[in-house]
């Protein structure tokens, strides 16, 4: 390996000796521009989205800022930005959001596909975040359904209790009437 490197280095030195000084500066300029171009190309390709950071950021916003962010993300979605749809879903799932609606968030998330957004780089962490969000929304919807069921049972039991209380009150009135009749009869009998 070292022999190959030495041979390449020696050949490069011989080529440099053969090239005149004006050509040398042109080659250096071309090499620098190529390196700069590669560097810029690498930065433009990194269109990374970080949903975890975005969620933490929107959690820290006040109500007015959340409302502004909702408008911005709706605009971004209409403009075709890949991450806008997931960010809008996060805004729907955010508890303090004016548009908080886990049903809408879950519906949008079920319809969300990564296929049309192949030009955007979704990291494994972002994909895991989307899956986790879907799981959390499923769990929240199940809990909301159970809560709704419990509220229904509670309302039903309140109605039953009210009917029972009415019957108890009627029976108490009858008992009082019977006691009054008993007193009246015992007063007559004396």
Beta strands, then each sheet from edge to edge (+ up, - down):
strand 1: 48-49
strand 2: 121-122
sheet 1: 1+ 2+
end
